[in-house]
Amino acid sequence: MRRLPLVSFMFLSLAFCGARGEKSSRPGPVRESGESRVILQIGDKTYTTRDFEIFLEGKRISLRDLPEEARSSLFKEFVNTRLMLQDAERRKIILNPDEISIYRKILEDLSVKVDASVLKSIYENLIISKYLGEVVYKGIKVSDQEAYQYYRAHPQEFIRKERVKLHHILVDSESLALQLREKLSRAGVKEFESLARKFSTAPEAKNGGRMGWYEKGDLPREMEDVVFSLSPGEVSQVVKTPMGYHIFRLDQKQPQRMLSFQEVKERIKQKLLEEKREEALQRWIEKLRKQYNVILYPENLDFKYKEEG
């Protein structure tokens, strides 16, 4: 594997420390020279408008056309990431050799040359991910019993509607569609797929027209009424829509049913895990804000900051 040049390792150490201004001995907002202004103080460290710009550059985001709510949300994210990075630094959380290898691999896989702000963002994301796993989310689990209780309490979420598995041909010409429909009326799936590859203009043509499964409500009404009236193995009449002329083949049909717990257990556990982690993160951020004495200077931002309630 290719080694990072020395300058990259120098950059890593700078990136981990985070962009920071000079220490401020006074509680009020500090005006920097030029356009850079202090917008955040965490303990004895200050962060400026330029730090926020670098953060946004790393995410490839411009505030120019965003509404104030979105700008405020990004500033809040900036504050939270600085808090976590500062706490990770205090806890001496760094990347081990294997994680450094992941960082190198990410850089190697990038198809375009990126600037320092993007490299910094990638590195900080790896640090925060490790910090979350080792500190904020540590010990958070979802048991099978919790998942089953959720399953019993929310049965409406696990009803699968009637669904059909389809093949599809789309052409621009009605006469061609009628000719194909005549050929397919007594043909099997292999011939349908052959004709789909040859004539269909739909995206799934290269796969022989295989569309997969669709529940009621997934397709436009003019298509849905036709395909759900078919029997397995039956080919539809030509269906005209603004897209062109369609021919469908129904492969399988399954009635509406309640999914079993085993079918949805992992999905439920992932949902509950994400909810627990989100709640833990919100509590942790509030704790960090009090621990590090966070002070915002929204008057120094280039937009009207709206604190979320």
Contacts in CASP RR format, 6 or more apart in sequence:
PFRMAT RR
TARGET T0000
AUTHOR 0000-0000-0000
METHOD contacts of the structure
MODEL  1
MRRLPLVSFMFLSLAFCGARGEKSSRPGPVRESGESRVILQIGDKTYTTR
DFEIFLEGKRISLRDLPEEARSSLFKEFVNTRLMLQDAERRKIILNPDEI
SIYRKILEDLSVKVDASVLKSIYENLIISKYLGEVVYKGIKVSDQEAYQY
YRAHPQEFIRKERVKLHHILVDSESLALQLREKLSRAGVKEFESLARKFS
TAPEAKNGGRMGWYEKGDLPREMEDVVFSLSPGEVSQVVKTPMGYHIFRL
DQKQPQRMLSFQEVKERIKQKLLEEKREEALQRWIEKLRKQYNVILYPEN
LDFKYKEEG
1 101 0 8 1.000
1 104 0 8 1.000
1 105 0 8 1.000
1 108 0 8 1.000
2 104 0 8 1.000
2 108 0 8 1.000
3 104 0 8 1.000
4 104 0 8 1.000
4 107 0 8 1.000
8 107 0 8 1.000
8 119 0 8 1.000
11 116 0 8 1.000
11 119 0 8 1.000
11 120 0 8 1.000
12 103 0 8 1.000
12 123 0 8 1.000
15 119 0 8 1.000
15 120 0 8 1.000
15 123 0 8 1.000
15 124 0 8 1.000
16 85 0 8 1.000
16 89 0 8 1.000
16 94 0 8 1.000
16 123 0 8 1.000
16 124 0 8 1.000
16 127 0 8 1.000
17 89 0 8 1.000
18 51 0 8 1.000
18 82 0 8 1.000
18 85 0 8 1.000
18 120 0 8 1.000
18 124 0 8 1.000
19 47 0 8 1.000
19 48 0 8 1.000
19 50 0 8 1.000
19 51 0 8 1.000
19 54 0 8 1.000
19 55 0 8 1.000
20 45 0 8 1.000
20 46 0 8 1.000
20 47 0 8 1.000
20 51 0 8 1.000
21 38 0 8 1.000
21 45 0 8 1.000
21 46 0 8 1.000
21 47 0 8 1.000
21 48 0 8 1.000
21 51 0 8 1.000
22 46 0 8 1.000
23 44 0 8 1.000
23 45 0 8 1.000
23 46 0 8 1.000
24 30 0 8 1.000
24 38 0 8 1.000
24 41 0 8 1.000
24 44 0 8 1.000
24 46 0 8 1.000
27 295 0 8 1.000
28 295 0 8 1.000
28 297 0 8 1.000
29 37 0 8 1.000
29 38 0 8 1.000
29 297 0 8 1.000
29 299 0 8 1.000
29 300 0 8 1.000
30 37 0 8 1.000
30 38 0 8 1.000
30 46 0 8 1.000
31 37 0 8 1.000
31 38 0 8 1.000
31 300 0 8 1.000
32 38 0 8 1.000
32 48 0 8 1.000
35 49 0 8 1.000
35 50 0 8 1.000
36 48 0 8 1.000
36 49 0 8 1.000
36 50 0 8 1.000
37 48 0 8 1.000
37 49 0 8 1.000
37 297 0 8 1.000
37 300 0 8 1.000
38 46 0 8 1.000
38 47 0 8 1.000
38 48 0 8 1.000
38 297 0 8 1.000
38 300 0 8 1.000
39 47 0 8 1.000
39 48 0 8 1.000
39 49 0 8 1.000
39 51 0 8 1.000
39 52 0 8 1.000
39 75 0 8 1.000
39 296 0 8 1.000
39 297 0 8 1.000
39 298 0 8 1.000
39 300 0 8 1.000
39 301 0 8 1.000
40 46 0 8 1.000
40 47 0 8 1.000
40 51 0 8 1.000
40 78 0 8 1.000
40 79 0 8 1.000
40 82 0 8 1.000
40 294 0 8 1.000
40 295 0 8 1.000
40 296 0 8 1.000
40 297 0 8 1.000
41 47 0 8 1.000
41 293 0 8 1.000
41 294 0 8 1.000
41 295 0 8 1.000
41 297 0 8 1.000
42 82 0 8 1.000
42 83 0 8 1.000
42 86 0 8 1.000
42 292 0 8 1.000
42 293 0 8 1.000
42 294 0 8 1.000
43 292 0 8 1.000
43 293 0 8 1.000
43 294 0 8 1.000
45 86 0 8 1.000
47 78 0 8 1.000
47 82 0 8 1.000
49 300 0 8 1.000
49 301 0 8 1.000
49 302 0 8 1.000
51 78 0 8 1.000
52 75 0 8 1.000
52 78 0 8 1.000
52 301 0 8 1.000
54 117 0 8 1.000
54 120 0 8 1.000
55 78 0 8 1.000
55 81 0 8 1.000
55 117 0 8 1.000
55 121 0 8 1.000
56 62 0 8 1.000
56 63 0 8 1.000
56 74 0 8 1.000
57 115 0 8 1.000
57 117 0 8 1.000
57 118 0 8 1.000
58 117 0 8 1.000
58 118 0 8 1.000
58 120 0 8 1.000
58 121 0 8 1.000
59 121 0 8 1.000
60 118 0 8 1.000
61 74 0 8 1.000
63 71 0 8 1.000
63 74 0 8 1.000
63 302 0 8 1.000
63 303 0 8 1.000
66 74 0 8 1.000
68 303 0 8 1.000
68 304 0 8 1.000
68 305 0 8 1.000
68 306 0 8 1.000
69 306 0 8 1.000
71 303 0 8 1.000
71 305 0 8 1.000
72 303 0 8 1.000
72 305 0 8 1.000
72 306 0 8 1.000
72 307 0 8 1.000
72 308 0 8 1.000
73 308 0 8 1.000
75 301 0 8 1.000
75 305 0 8 1.000
76 308 0 8 1.000
79 294 0 8 1.000
79 296 0 8 1.000
80 285 0 8 1.000
81 124 0 8 1.000
81 128 0 8 1.000
83 285 0 8 1.000
83 288 0 8 1.000
83 289 0 8 1.000
83 292 0 8 1.000
83 294 0 8 1.000
84 128 0 8 1.000
84 131 0 8 1.000
84 132 0 8 1.000
84 285 0 8 1.000
84 288 0 8 1.000
85 124 0 8 1.000
85 127 0 8 1.000
85 128 0 8 1.000
85 131 0 8 1.000
86 292 0 8 1.000
87 131 0 8 1.000
87 135 0 8 1.000
87 288 0 8 1.000
87 292 0 8 1.000
88 127 0 8 1.000
88 128 0 8 1.000
88 130 0 8 1.000
88 131 0 8 1.000
88 135 0 8 1.000
91 131 0 8 1.000
91 135 0 8 1.000
93 127 0 8 1.000
93 130 0 8 1.000
93 131 0 8 1.000
93 134 0 8 1.000
93 135 0 8 1.000
94 127 0 8 1.000
95 103 0 8 1.000
95 126 0 8 1.000
95 127 0 8 1.000
95 130 0 8 1.000
99 126 0 8 1.000
99 130 0 8 1.000
102 126 0 8 1.000
103 122 0 8 1.000
103 123 0 8 1.000
103 126 0 8 1.000
106 122 0 8 1.000
107 119 0 8 1.000
107 122 0 8 1.000
132 277 0 8 1.000
132 281 0 8 1.000
135 284 0 8 1.000
136 277 0 8 1.000
136 280 0 8 1.000
136 281 0 8 1.000
136 284 0 8 1.000
137 277 0 8 1.000
137 280 0 8 1.000
137 281 0 8 1.000
140 273 0 8 1.000
140 276 0 8 1.000
140 277 0 8 1.000
140 280 0 8 1.000
141 273 0 8 1.000
142 269 0 8 1.000
142 272 0 8 1.000
142 273 0 8 1.000
142 276 0 8 1.000
144 265 0 8 1.000
144 269 0 8 1.000
146 269 0 8 1.000
146 272 0 8 1.000
147 261 0 8 1.000
147 265 0 8 1.000
147 268 0 8 1.000
147 269 0 8 1.000
147 272 0 8 1.000
148 261 0 8 1.000
148 265 0 8 1.000
150 268 0 8 1.000
150 271 0 8 1.000
150 272 0 8 1.000
151 158 0 8 1.000
151 261 0 8 1.000
151 264 0 8 1.000
151 265 0 8 1.000
151 268 0 8 1.000
155 258 0 8 1.000
158 258 0 8 1.000
158 259 0 8 1.000
158 264 0 8 1.000
159 256 0 8 1.000
159 257 0 8 1.000
159 258 0 8 1.000
159 259 0 8 1.000
160 215 0 8 1.000
160 254 0 8 1.000
160 256 0 8 1.000
160 257 0 8 1.000
160 258 0 8 1.000
160 259 0 8 1.000
161 215 0 8 1.000
161 216 0 8 1.000
161 217 0 8 1.000
161 256 0 8 1.000
162 215 0 8 1.000
162 216 0 8 1.000
162 228 0 8 1.000
162 253 0 8 1.000
162 254 0 8 1.000
162 255 0 8 1.000
162 256 0 8 1.000
163 213 0 8 1.000
163 214 0 8 1.000
163 215 0 8 1.000
163 216 0 8 1.000
163 253 0 8 1.000
163 254 0 8 1.000
164 213 0 8 1.000
164 214 0 8 1.000
164 227 0 8 1.000
164 228 0 8 1.000
164 230 0 8 1.000
164 250 0 8 1.000
164 251 0 8 1.000
164 252 0 8 1.000
164 253 0 8 1.000
164 254 0 8 1.000
165 211 0 8 1.000
165 212 0 8 1.000
165 213 0 8 1.000
165 214 0 8 1.000
165 250 0 8 1.000
165 251 0 8 1.000
165 252 0 8 1.000
165 253 0 8 1.000
166 210 0 8 1.000
166 211 0 8 1.000
166 212 0 8 1.000
166 214 0 8 1.000
166 227 0 8 1.000
166 248 0 8 1.000
166 249 0 8 1.000
166 250 0 8 1.000
166 251 0 8 1.000
167 189 0 8 1.000
167 192 0 8 1.000
167 193 0 8 1.000
167 196 0 8 1.000
167 208 0 8 1.000
167 209 0 8 1.000
167 210 0 8 1.000
167 211 0 8 1.000
167 248 0 8 1.000
167 249 0 8 1.000
167 251 0 8 1.000
168 196 0 8 1.000
168 200 0 8 1.000
168 202 0 8 1.000
168 204 0 8 1.000
168 209 0 8 1.000
168 211 0 8 1.000
168 246 0 8 1.000
168 247 0 8 1.000
168 248 0 8 1.000
168 249 0 8 1.000
169 177 0 8 1.000
169 180 0 8 1.000
169 192 0 8 1.000
169 195 0 8 1.000
169 196 0 8 1.000
169 199 0 8 1.000
169 200 0 8 1.000
169 202 0 8 1.000
169 205 0 8 1.000
169 209 0 8 1.000
169 246 0 8 1.000
169 247 0 8 1.000
170 200 0 8 1.000
170 201 0 8 1.000
170 202 0 8 1.000
170 205 0 8 1.000
170 243 0 8 1.000
170 244 0 8 1.000
170 245 0 8 1.000
170 246 0 8 1.000
171 177 0 8 1.000
171 180 0 8 1.000
171 199 0 8 1.000
171 200 0 8 1.000
171 201 0 8 1.000
171 244 0 8 1.000
171 245 0 8 1.000
172 201 0 8 1.000
172 244 0 8 1.000
172 245 0 8 1.000
173 245 0 8 1.000
174 238 0 8 1.000
174 240 0 8 1.000
174 245 0 8 1.000
176 199 0 8 1.000
176 245 0 8 1.000
177 238 0 8 1.000
177 245 0 8 1.000
177 246 0 8 1.000
177 247 0 8 1.000
178 238 0 8 1.000
180 195 0 8 1.000
180 199 0 8 1.000
180 247 0 8 1.000
181 235 0 8 1.000
181 237 0 8 1.000
181 238 0 8 1.000
181 247 0 8 1.000
183 191 0 8 1.000
183 195 0 8 1.000
184 191 0 8 1.000
184 192 0 8 1.000
184 195 0 8 1.000
184 235 0 8 1.000
184 247 0 8 1.000
184 249 0 8 1.000
185 235 0 8 1.000
187 235 0 8 1.000
188 233 0 8 1.000
189 233 0 8 1.000
189 249 0 8 1.000
189 251 0 8 1.000
192 208 0 8 1.000
192 209 0 8 1.000
192 235 0 8 1.000
192 249 0 8 1.000
193 208 0 8 1.000
193 209 0 8 1.000
193 210 0 8 1.000
194 208 0 8 1.000
196 202 0 8 1.000
196 204 0 8 1.000
196 205 0 8 1.000
196 208 0 8 1.000
196 209 0 8 1.000
197 205 0 8 1.000
197 206 0 8 1.000
197 208 0 8 1.000
197 209 0 8 1.000
200 208 0 8 1.000
200 209 0 8 1.000
202 209 0 8 1.000
204 210 0 8 1.000
204 211 0 8 1.000
214 227 0 8 1.000
216 224 0 8 1.000
216 228 0 8 1.000
217 224 0 8 1.000
218 224 0 8 1.000
219 227 0 8 1.000
220 241 0 8 1.000
222 239 0 8 1.000
222 241 0 8 1.000
223 239 0 8 1.000
223 241 0 8 1.000
223 246 0 8 1.000
223 248 0 8 1.000
226 236 0 8 1.000
226 237 0 8 1.000
226 239 0 8 1.000
226 248 0 8 1.000
227 236 0 8 1.000
227 248 0 8 1.000
227 250 0 8 1.000
228 253 0 8 1.000
230 236 0 8 1.000
230 248 0 8 1.000
230 250 0 8 1.000
230 253 0 8 1.000
231 250 0 8 1.000
231 253 0 8 1.000
232 250 0 8 1.000
232 251 0 8 1.000
232 252 0 8 1.000
232 253 0 8 1.000
233 249 0 8 1.000
233 250 0 8 1.000
233 251 0 8 1.000
234 249 0 8 1.000
234 250 0 8 1.000
235 247 0 8 1.000
235 248 0 8 1.000
235 249 0 8 1.000
236 246 0 8 1.000
236 247 0 8 1.000
236 248 0 8 1.000
236 249 0 8 1.000
236 250 0 8 1.000
238 245 0 8 1.000
238 246 0 8 1.000
238 247 0 8 1.000
239 245 0 8 1.000
239 246 0 8 1.000
239 247 0 8 1.000
239 248 0 8 1.000
240 246 0 8 1.000
288 294 0 8 1.000
296 305 0 8 1.000
298 304 0 8 1.000
298 305 0 8 1.000
END
